[in-house]
Amino acid sequence: MSLASRMYHGETSFDFVGRRRLWFTISGLLVLISLVSLVVPGLNFGIDFKGGAVFRVQPTTTVTEAQVRAAVGPVAEVVQVTENNPVQVIVQTEELPPAEVTRIRATLAKLAGVESNGVSTETIGSKWGSTVSRKAFIALLVFLVVIVIYVSLRMEFKMAVAALVALLHDLIITAGIFALSRFEVTPATVIALLTILGYSLYDTVVVFDKVRENTGSLSAMSRTTYSQATNLAVNQTMMRSLNTSLASLLPILGLLVVGSYLLGAETLKDLALALFVGVAAGAYSSIFIAPPLVAMWKEKEPRYAQLRARVERLAAQGPGAERPVRGRRPAAQRPAAPRAEPELAPDPELAPDEELEDEVAETEPAAVAQAPARPQPPKSRPTQQRRKPSGRQQSRPAKRRRR
């Protein structure tokens, strides 16, 4: 039998819910580091959010980053010389007046050995970036509200809050890794963050649905606590969550390694990194954060608190504590044994049919005795009969004599 099958049937179980303090401590440290990194050094917003100008040129001679920085001056924030064929020089600056833009174009054209028309310029205002940020924030709030309403109606409100905490956990860790790695935050990054919410919510809802199924039959006389039923649900769905997450992470990893580094697609790098970190964090939170949080919250309810106290008391008493030992009742309280019904003695007044016929033959006249007797069909009668309560039972010859 495979490990997944043994975990599903409860033969092999890992205590995910019981070790919730360990998981909460690890997640708390990760969230704390991420929050600090969002302040120092902070997110590296791209030109789409903070505004500025981007210059691109394909040099005809060999050009280095040092030469470009020396020629452009301190206004050059990002200088990149790609190694692809053809080689391209990319210079990113803050928002500049038109005269400064013209000067940088002429400087790059002279350094690259091309005409001024060979330098492409892209200018983006900071207002556009603030508009994108505001719309992304509104979309995130609407998504979270819809999640809370849906999960509350489909399951319960406490599960919706736990799913919301897991989503925020994933978003903060993803943003912290972006800040530490100094990757640029672009519109592709925002799209990846919204995609992460879907992956994380899917895994969490799958686990919660199994939790609801396992805990729906719990009663005051159950021998399983809410935490134990939740832990069984996590074990039953863990392999499914891992398989789904791995099936999603492998293509994203290929996109990150092959598309970004081998093929040089810089736009895919931001998207792939956000997806990779978010999906991995979502798989972690759906197993180690959301179910233990729900179990801890639910067991504070009086119903499940009493159930937990009862189960712990029975476990302390040992096996068979639910079945009290039945002592032998006193003799006065024992039910009397059924009395055997006495057999009736044979009635001496009742004689067999042969004796009755002889008696009748002696008392009848000779004429009657000489008359031929009617043939009577043989009848099987019991040799002894019980006396009727009304009196003595008479035989058939006696009845003929009366006639």
C-alpha positions as CSV (number, residue, x, y, z in Angstrom):
1,M,0.0,0.0,0.0
2,S,1.4,3.4,-1.0
3,L,2.1,6.2,1.5
4,A,-0.8,8.3,0.1
5,S,-3.3,5.5,0.6
6,R,-2.1,4.9,4.2
7,M,-2.4,8.6,5.0
8,Y,-5.9,8.7,3.5
9,H,-7.1,5.8,5.6
10,G,-5.4,7.1,8.8
11,E,-2.9,4.3,9.0
12,T,0.0,6.8,8.7
13,S,-0.6,10.2,10.1
14,F,1.6,13.3,10.5
15,D,0.6,15.7,13.3
16,F,0.2,18.9,11.3
17,V,-2.4,20.5,13.6
18,G,-0.7,19.4,16.9
19,R,2.5,21.2,15.9
20,R,0.8,24.4,15.0
21,R,3.0,26.5,17.3
22,L,6.1,25.5,15.3
23,W,4.4,26.3,12.0
24,F,3.1,29.6,13.3
25,T,6.6,30.5,14.5
26,I,8.2,29.8,11.2
27,S,5.5,31.8,9.3
28,G,5.8,34.6,11.8
29,L,9.5,34.9,11.2
30,L,9.1,34.9,7.4
31,V,6.4,37.5,7.6
32,L,8.5,39.7,9.9
33,I,11.5,39.5,7.6
34,S,9.3,40.3,4.6
35,L,7.7,43.3,6.3
36,V,11.1,44.7,7.3
37,S,12.4,44.2,3.7
38,L,9.5,46.2,2.4
39,V,10.8,49.2,4.3
40,V,14.6,48.5,4.0
41,P,15.6,48.4,1.2
42,G,12.0,48.5,-0.1
43,L,10.4,47.4,-3.4
44,N,12.2,48.2,-6.6
45,F,9.4,49.7,-8.6
46,G,9.8,49.8,-12.4
47,I,9.4,52.7,-14.7
48,D,5.7,51.9,-15.2
49,F,5.0,52.8,-11.6
50,K,7.4,55.6,-10.8
51,G,7.7,57.2,-14.2
52,G,10.8,58.1,-16.3
53,A,12.4,57.5,-19.6
54,V,13.9,54.4,-21.3
55,F,16.5,54.6,-24.0
56,R,17.4,51.6,-26.2
57,V,20.1,51.4,-28.9
58,Q,21.9,48.7,-30.8
59,P,25.6,49.6,-30.9
60,T,27.8,48.9,-33.9
61,T,30.9,48.9,-31.7
62,T,31.8,47.3,-28.3
63,V,30.2,49.3,-25.4
64,T,30.5,48.6,-21.7
65,E,28.2,49.7,-18.8
66,A,31.0,51.9,-17.4
67,Q,31.3,53.8,-20.6
68,V,27.5,54.3,-20.8
69,R,27.3,55.6,-17.2
70,A,30.2,58.0,-17.8
71,A,28.6,59.4,-20.9
72,V,25.1,59.7,-19.7
73,G,25.9,61.0,-16.2
74,P,24.2,60.6,-12.8
75,V,20.7,60.6,-14.2
76,A,21.2,57.1,-15.4
77,E,19.5,54.9,-12.8
78,V,19.7,51.5,-14.6
79,V,22.2,50.7,-17.3
80,Q,22.1,47.3,-19.0
81,V,24.1,45.8,-21.9
82,T,22.5,42.6,-23.0
83,E,24.5,39.7,-24.3
84,N,22.0,38.6,-26.9
85,N,22.6,38.9,-30.6
86,P,22.2,41.7,-31.5
87,V,23.6,43.4,-28.4
88,Q,21.4,46.1,-27.0
89,V,22.1,49.0,-24.6
90,I,19.2,49.9,-22.2
91,V,19.4,53.1,-20.1
92,Q,16.6,54.0,-17.6
93,T,16.3,57.4,-16.0
94,E,13.9,59.3,-13.9
95,E,11.4,61.7,-15.5
96,L,13.3,64.3,-17.4
97,P,12.5,67.5,-19.3
98,P,12.5,67.4,-23.1
99,A,15.9,69.1,-23.4
100,E,17.6,66.5,-21.2
101,V,16.0,63.7,-23.2
102,T,17.4,65.2,-26.4
103,R,20.9,65.4,-24.9
104,I,20.9,61.8,-23.7
105,R,19.8,60.5,-27.2
106,A,22.6,62.4,-28.9
107,T,25.2,61.1,-26.4
108,L,24.1,57.4,-26.8
109,A,24.0,57.7,-30.6
110,K,27.6,59.0,-30.6
111,L,28.8,56.3,-28.2
112,A,27.1,53.5,-30.1
113,G,28.2,54.7,-33.5
114,V,24.7,55.2,-34.9
115,E,22.6,58.2,-35.9
116,S,20.3,60.0,-33.4
117,N,17.2,58.3,-35.0
118,G,18.7,54.9,-34.1
119,V,18.0,55.6,-30.4
120,S,14.5,54.7,-29.3
121,T,12.9,56.6,-26.4
122,E,10.0,55.7,-24.3
123,T,8.7,58.2,-21.7
124,I,6.2,57.2,-19.0
125,G,4.6,59.7,-16.6
126,S,4.3,58.9,-12.9
127,K,0.5,59.5,-13.0
128,W,0.1,56.3,-15.1
129,G,1.9,54.2,-12.5
130,S,-0.2,55.6,-9.6
131,T,-3.4,54.8,-11.6
132,V,-2.3,51.2,-12.2
133,S,-1.4,50.8,-8.5
134,R,-4.8,52.1,-7.4
135,K,-6.7,49.9,-9.7
136,A,-4.6,46.9,-8.6
137,F,-5.4,47.6,-5.0
138,I,-9.1,48.0,-5.7
139,A,-9.1,44.7,-7.5
140,L,-7.4,43.0,-4.6
141,L,-9.9,44.3,-2.1
142,V,-12.9,43.2,-4.3
143,F,-11.3,39.7,-4.7
144,L,-10.8,39.3,-0.9
145,V,-14.4,40.4,-0.1
146,V,-15.8,38.0,-2.7
147,I,-13.6,35.2,-1.2
148,V,-15.0,35.9,2.3
149,I,-18.6,35.9,1.2
150,Y,-18.2,32.7,-0.9
151,V,-16.4,30.7,1.7
152,S,-18.7,31.9,4.4
153,L,-21.8,30.7,2.5
154,R,-20.2,27.5,1.3
155,M,-18.6,26.5,4.6
156,E,-18.5,28.9,7.5
157,F,-17.2,32.4,8.4
158,K,-14.2,31.1,10.5
159,M,-12.9,29.2,7.5
160,A,-13.3,32.3,5.4
161,V,-11.2,34.3,7.8
162,A,-8.5,31.5,7.9
163,A,-8.4,31.5,4.1
164,L,-8.0,35.3,4.1
165,V,-5.1,35.0,6.6
166,A,-3.4,32.4,4.4
167,L,-3.8,34.7,1.3
168,L,-2.2,37.6,3.1
169,H,0.6,35.4,4.3
170,D,1.4,34.4,0.7
171,L,1.2,37.9,-0.6
172,I,3.5,39.4,2.1
173,I,6.1,36.7,1.7
174,T,6.1,37.1,-2.1
175,A,6.5,40.9,-1.8
176,G,9.3,40.4,0.7
177,I,11.3,38.1,-1.6
178,F,10.8,40.7,-4.4
179,A,12.3,43.4,-2.2
180,L,15.2,41.2,-1.1
181,S,16.0,40.0,-4.6
182,R,15.8,43.6,-6.0
183,F,13.6,42.5,-8.9
184,E,11.5,45.2,-10.5
185,V,7.9,45.5,-9.7
186,T,6.1,45.8,-13.1
187,P,2.5,45.3,-14.3
188,A,3.5,41.7,-15.0
189,T,4.3,41.3,-11.3
190,V,0.8,42.6,-10.3
191,I,-0.8,40.1,-12.7
192,A,1.3,37.4,-11.1
193,L,0.2,38.4,-7.6
194,L,-3.4,38.3,-8.5
195,T,-2.8,34.8,-10.1
196,I,-1.2,33.7,-6.8
197,L,-4.5,34.3,-5.0
198,G,-6.3,31.8,-7.2
199,Y,-3.7,29.1,-6.6
200,S,-3.6,29.6,-2.8
201,L,-7.4,29.7,-2.5
202,Y,-7.8,26.5,-4.5
203,D,-5.6,24.5,-2.2
204,T,-7.1,26.0,0.9
205,V,-10.7,25.3,-0.2
206,V,-9.9,21.7,-1.0
207,V,-8.5,21.1,2.5
208,F,-11.4,22.9,4.1
209,D,-14.0,20.9,2.2
210,K,-12.5,17.7,3.6
211,V,-12.3,19.2,7.1
212,R,-16.0,20.0,6.9
213,E,-16.8,16.5,5.8
214,N,-14.8,14.9,8.7
215,T,-16.1,17.2,11.4
216,G,-19.7,17.2,10.3
217,S,-20.5,14.0,12.2
218,L,-18.8,15.0,15.5
219,S,-21.2,14.8,18.5
220,A,-20.9,15.0,22.2
221,M,-20.3,11.3,22.4
222,S,-17.6,11.1,19.7
223,R,-14.1,9.9,20.6
224,T,-12.3,12.3,18.2
225,T,-11.6,16.0,18.8
226,Y,-12.0,18.7,16.2
227,S,-8.2,19.0,15.9
228,Q,-7.9,15.2,15.3
229,A,-10.5,15.3,12.6
230,T,-8.9,18.3,11.0
231,N,-5.5,16.7,11.1
232,L,-6.9,13.6,9.4
233,A,-8.4,15.8,6.7
234,V,-5.0,17.5,6.1
235,N,-3.3,14.0,5.8
236,Q,-6.0,12.9,3.4
237,T,-5.6,15.9,1.1
238,M,-1.8,16.6,1.5
239,M,-0.7,14.4,-1.4
240,R,-3.3,15.9,-3.7
241,S,-2.2,19.4,-2.8
242,L,1.5,18.6,-3.3
243,N,0.8,16.9,-6.6
244,T,-1.2,20.0,-7.8
245,S,1.5,22.4,-6.6
246,L,4.3,20.5,-8.1
247,A,2.5,20.2,-11.4
248,S,2.2,24.0,-11.4
249,L,5.7,24.8,-10.1
250,L,7.6,22.8,-12.8
251,P,6.3,24.8,-15.8
252,I,6.8,28.0,-13.8
253,L,10.4,27.0,-13.0
254,G,11.0,26.3,-16.7
255,L,9.6,29.7,-17.5
256,L,11.9,31.3,-15.0
257,V,15.1,29.5,-16.0
258,V,14.7,29.0,-19.7
259,G,12.7,32.0,-20.6
260,S,14.4,34.6,-18.4
261,Y,18.0,33.5,-18.2
262,L,18.6,31.4,-21.3
263,L,16.5,33.2,-23.7
264,G,16.9,36.7,-22.1
265,A,13.2,37.5,-21.9
266,E,13.4,40.1,-19.1
267,T,9.6,40.6,-19.0
268,L,9.0,37.0,-18.1
269,K,11.5,37.1,-15.2
270,D,9.3,39.2,-13.0
271,L,6.2,37.2,-13.8
272,A,7.8,33.8,-13.3
273,L,9.5,34.7,-10.0
274,A,6.2,36.0,-8.5
275,L,4.3,32.9,-9.6
276,F,7.0,30.5,-8.3
277,V,7.2,32.1,-4.9
278,G,3.4,32.5,-4.6
279,V,2.5,29.0,-5.6
280,A,5.1,27.5,-3.2
281,A,3.8,29.8,-0.3
282,G,0.2,28.9,-1.1
283,A,0.9,25.1,-0.9
284,Y,2.6,25.8,2.5
285,S,-0.1,27.9,3.9
286,S,-3.0,25.6,2.8
287,I,-1.4,22.8,4.9
288,F,0.5,24.4,7.8
289,I,-1.4,27.7,8.4
290,A,-5.1,27.6,7.5
291,P,-6.2,24.2,9.0
292,P,-4.4,24.6,12.3
293,L,-5.8,28.1,12.6
294,V,-9.4,26.9,12.1
295,A,-8.9,24.0,14.6
296,M,-7.5,26.3,17.2
297,W,-10.4,28.8,16.8
298,K,-13.1,26.1,16.7
299,E,-12.0,24.4,19.8
300,K,-12.6,27.5,21.8
301,E,-16.3,27.0,21.2
302,P,-18.0,25.3,24.2
303,R,-19.2,22.4,22.2
304,Y,-15.8,21.3,20.9
305,A,-14.1,22.4,24.2
306,Q,-16.3,19.9,26.1
307,L,-15.6,17.2,23.5
308,R,-11.9,17.7,23.8
309,A,-12.1,17.5,27.6
310,R,-14.1,14.3,27.4
311,V,-11.7,12.7,24.9
312,E,-8.7,13.6,27.0
313,R,-10.4,12.2,30.1
314,L,-11.1,8.9,28.4
315,A,-7.6,8.7,27.1
316,A,-6.2,9.2,30.6
317,Q,-8.4,6.5,32.0
318,G,-7.2,4.0,29.5
319,P,-9.1,1.7,27.1
320,G,-12.5,0.5,28.0
321,A,-13.2,3.6,30.2
322,E,-16.5,4.2,28.4
323,R,-17.9,0.7,29.4
324,P,-18.5,0.5,33.2
325,V,-18.0,-2.9,34.8
326,R,-21.4,-4.5,35.6
327,G,-21.4,-6.1,39.0
328,R,-23.5,-9.2,39.9
329,R,-26.9,-8.1,41.3
330,P,-28.1,-9.3,44.7
331,A,-30.2,-12.4,44.8
332,A,-33.3,-10.4,45.8
333,Q,-33.0,-8.4,42.6
334,R,-32.4,-11.3,40.2
335,P,-35.4,-12.3,38.1
336,A,-37.0,-15.6,39.2
337,A,-36.4,-18.6,37.0
338,P,-39.5,-19.7,35.1
339,R,-41.3,-22.5,37.0
340,A,-41.9,-25.7,35.2
341,E,-45.6,-26.5,34.7
342,P,-46.4,-29.8,36.5
343,E,-47.6,-32.7,34.5
344,L,-51.2,-33.7,35.0
345,A,-51.8,-37.2,36.4
346,P,-53.9,-39.5,34.3
347,D,-57.6,-39.4,35.3
348,P,-58.7,-42.8,36.6
349,E,-62.3,-42.1,35.7
350,L,-61.3,-41.8,32.0
351,A,-60.9,-45.3,30.5
352,P,-60.0,-46.5,27.1
353,D,-62.7,-47.0,24.6
354,E,-62.5,-50.8,24.8
355,E,-63.4,-50.8,28.5
356,L,-66.3,-48.4,27.9
357,E,-67.7,-50.6,25.2
358,D,-67.5,-53.7,27.4
359,E,-69.4,-51.9,30.1
360,V,-72.1,-50.8,27.7
361,A,-72.4,-54.3,26.3
362,E,-73.2,-55.8,29.8
363,T,-76.0,-53.3,30.5
364,E,-77.8,-53.3,27.2
365,P,-80.6,-55.8,26.5
366,A,-79.9,-59.0,24.6
367,A,-81.8,-57.9,21.5
368,V,-79.6,-54.9,21.2
369,A,-76.5,-57.0,21.9
370,Q,-77.5,-59.5,19.1
371,A,-78.1,-56.7,16.5
372,P,-75.3,-56.4,14.1
373,A,-73.0,-53.5,15.0
374,R,-72.4,-50.8,12.4
375,P,-69.0,-50.7,11.1
376,Q,-67.2,-47.7,12.6
377,P,-64.1,-46.2,10.9
378,P,-61.1,-46.6,13.0
379,K,-60.2,-43.3,14.7
380,S,-56.9,-42.6,16.4
381,R,-57.6,-41.1,19.7
382,P,-55.2,-40.3,22.6
383,T,-55.2,-42.8,25.3
384,Q,-55.5,-40.1,27.9
385,Q,-57.3,-36.7,27.8
386,R,-57.3,-33.8,30.1
387,R,-60.4,-33.2,32.2
388,K,-62.5,-30.3,31.0
389,P,-63.2,-27.6,33.5
390,S,-67.0,-28.1,32.9
391,G,-67.0,-31.7,34.2
392,R,-66.6,-35.3,33.1
393,Q,-66.1,-36.1,29.5
394,Q,-68.6,-38.6,28.2
395,S,-67.9,-41.2,25.6
396,R,-69.9,-41.7,22.4
397,P,-71.5,-45.1,23.4
398,A,-72.9,-43.4,26.4
399,K,-74.5,-40.7,24.2
400,R,-76.2,-43.4,22.1
401,R,-77.6,-45.1,25.2
402,R,-79.4,-41.9,26.2
403,R,-81.1,-41.8,22.8
